[in-house]
Amino acid sequence: MHNKITLIIFILFISCKSQSLTIIGNEYIYEHSNRKLSIQILDENNLIIKNVFNCTNMADQFKNIVFKKRYRISKNKIIILNPQKEEFNLPYFNDSDCNFLSEKYRTNIRKLYDGRTFYPDESLYHIPNIDTLKITQDNDLYYYKKVENRSVGFIFKKQ
C-alpha cells in the first residue's frame, strides 16, 4: 500500500513538472495594431511581462514597460507570486498618433438617456496587474479578470 501511494505521488509530481517544462523558454503575445503585450517564461520560477506601445511622441520609459515576476504552476494555471506592481501611472499623450492615449479618449465617459454608460476601452492602454494566467490545451495563455463594472481579458498566443 505504501509503495502505491509513493508511486501515485511520484506520477503526480512528474505530471505537474511536465506542464512547466512545456512553457519554459516560450514567449506568448497579445498584439493589437498599436500595442504588443507579451509574457516570456524565463525558467521554472521567473517570467517577464512586457508592454510595447507602437506610437509616436512617447518617452521610451512609457513606450517599453517591463515587469519581472516570480511564478509557480498549479494544475493549468500560472500563479504570479508577486503580482503587486510598482506604482505605475501612464500619463496622457495628447500629441501621439495613438488617440487612445490622449486625455480626451481616456476620460470620455458617455451616459445615454436610457441610463446606459459607456466607458473608454481600457484594453487599449491599461497595463493590467496580472496575477493568474490560465494555460489552454493549445499551450496558449489567457488572462481574464472582472474589475468593478467591467472586465479585462487578453489571449496570449504562443510564438
C-alpha positions as CSV (number, residue, x, y, z in Angstrom):
1,M,0.0,0.0,0.0
2,H,2.8,2.4,0.9
3,N,4.5,1.7,-2.5
4,K,1.3,2.5,-4.4
5,I,0.9,5.9,-2.6
6,T,4.6,6.7,-3.3
7,L,4.1,5.8,-7.0
8,I,0.9,7.9,-7.3
9,I,2.7,10.9,-5.7
10,F,5.7,10.4,-8.0
11,I,3.4,10.3,-11.1
12,L,1.5,13.5,-9.9
13,F,4.9,15.2,-9.3
14,I,6.1,14.3,-12.8
15,S,2.9,15.4,-14.5
16,C,3.0,18.8,-12.7
17,K,6.6,19.3,-13.7
18,S,5.9,18.3,-17.3
19,Q,3.4,21.1,-17.7
20,S,6.0,23.7,-16.5
21,L,8.7,22.2,-18.8
22,T,6.5,22.8,-21.9
23,I,6.2,26.5,-21.3
24,I,9.8,27.3,-20.2
25,G,11.6,29.4,-22.8
26,N,8.4,30.4,-24.7
27,E,7.0,33.8,-25.4
28,Y,3.3,34.5,-25.5
29,I,2.0,37.6,-27.3
30,Y,-1.2,39.6,-27.4
31,E,-1.0,42.0,-30.3
32,H,-3.1,45.0,-31.3
33,S,-2.4,47.4,-34.1
34,N,-0.6,49.9,-31.7
35,R,0.3,47.7,-28.8
36,K,2.1,44.4,-28.0
37,L,1.8,42.8,-24.6
38,S,4.0,39.8,-24.1
39,I,4.8,37.2,-21.5
40,Q,8.2,35.5,-21.7
41,I,8.8,32.4,-19.4
42,L,12.4,32.5,-18.5
43,D,12.8,29.5,-16.3
44,E,10.9,27.4,-13.7
45,N,10.4,30.5,-11.4
46,N,10.7,33.7,-13.4
47,L,8.9,35.4,-16.2
48,I,8.8,38.9,-17.8
49,I,5.7,40.8,-18.7
50,K,6.5,43.4,-21.4
51,N,4.2,46.1,-22.8
52,V,5.3,47.9,-26.0
53,F,3.2,50.8,-27.5
54,N,3.9,51.4,-31.2
55,C,3.1,55.1,-31.0
56,T,4.9,58.3,-31.8
57,N,5.7,61.1,-29.4
58,M,6.2,58.9,-26.3
59,A,9.1,58.7,-24.0
60,D,10.9,55.3,-24.1
61,Q,10.1,54.7,-20.4
62,F,6.4,54.6,-21.3
63,K,6.8,53.0,-24.8
64,N,8.6,49.9,-23.4
65,I,7.4,48.8,-20.0
66,V,8.9,45.7,-18.4
67,F,7.9,43.9,-15.2
68,K,9.9,40.9,-13.8
69,K,7.8,38.4,-11.9
70,R,8.1,35.2,-10.0
71,Y,5.6,32.4,-10.6
72,R,4.5,28.9,-9.8
73,I,2.4,26.4,-11.7
74,S,-0.7,24.8,-10.2
75,K,-2.6,22.5,-12.5
76,N,-3.3,24.5,-15.6
77,K,-2.6,27.9,-14.1
78,I,0.4,30.2,-13.8
79,I,0.1,32.0,-10.5
80,I,2.2,35.1,-10.1
81,L,3.8,35.2,-6.7
82,N,4.4,38.9,-6.6
83,P,1.5,40.4,-8.6
84,Q,1.7,43.9,-7.0
85,K,3.4,46.1,-9.5
86,E,5.2,49.2,-8.7
87,E,3.1,52.4,-8.7
88,F,2.7,52.9,-12.4
89,N,0.6,55.7,-13.9
90,L,0.6,56.0,-17.7
91,P,0.4,59.8,-18.4
92,Y,-1.7,61.3,-21.1
93,F,-0.1,61.6,-24.6
94,N,-2.2,64.2,-26.4
95,D,0.3,64.6,-29.3
96,S,0.7,60.9,-30.0
97,D,-0.6,59.2,-33.1
98,C,-2.4,56.7,-30.8
99,N,-5.5,58.7,-29.9
100,F,-6.4,56.1,-27.2
101,L,-3.6,57.5,-25.1
102,S,-5.0,61.0,-25.1
103,E,-6.8,62.6,-22.1
104,K,-9.9,63.2,-24.2
105,Y,-10.2,59.5,-25.1
106,R,-9.3,58.1,-21.6
107,T,-11.7,60.4,-19.7
108,N,-14.6,60.3,-22.1
109,I,-17.5,58.6,-20.2
110,R,-20.8,58.8,-22.1
111,K,-24.1,58.4,-20.4
112,L,-27.2,57.8,-22.6
113,Y,-30.7,58.9,-21.9
114,D,-31.8,55.4,-21.0
115,G,-29.2,55.1,-18.2
116,R,-26.5,53.1,-20.0
117,T,-23.0,54.2,-19.5
118,F,-20.1,53.7,-22.0
119,Y,-16.5,53.8,-20.7
120,P,-13.3,54.1,-22.8
121,D,-11.8,50.7,-23.9
122,E,-9.1,50.3,-21.3
123,S,-7.7,47.2,-23.0
124,L,-6.1,49.6,-25.5
125,Y,-3.9,51.4,-22.9
126,H,-4.3,49.7,-19.5
127,I,-1.4,47.6,-18.2
128,P,-3.2,45.0,-16.0
129,N,-1.9,43.8,-12.7
130,I,-1.7,40.1,-13.9
131,D,-2.0,37.7,-11.0
132,T,-3.1,34.4,-12.7
133,L,-2.8,33.1,-16.2
134,K,-4.6,30.0,-17.5
135,I,-2.9,27.6,-19.8
136,T,-5.1,26.3,-22.6
137,Q,-4.9,22.9,-24.3
138,D,-3.2,24.6,-27.3
139,N,-0.5,25.9,-24.9
140,D,-1.7,29.5,-25.2
141,L,-2.2,31.7,-22.1
142,Y,-5.2,33.8,-21.2
143,Y,-5.9,36.3,-18.6
144,Y,-9.4,37.4,-17.5
145,K,-10.4,39.4,-14.5
146,K,-13.6,41.2,-13.6
147,V,-12.8,44.7,-12.4
148,E,-15.6,46.9,-10.9
149,N,-18.3,47.2,-13.6
150,R,-16.3,45.7,-16.5
151,S,-13.8,43.0,-17.2
152,V,-10.3,42.9,-18.7
153,G,-9.0,40.0,-20.8
154,F,-6.2,39.0,-23.1
155,I,-5.3,35.9,-25.1
156,F,-1.6,35.4,-25.4
157,K,-0.6,33.2,-28.4
158,K,2.5,31.1,-28.2
159,Q,5.2,32.3,-30.7
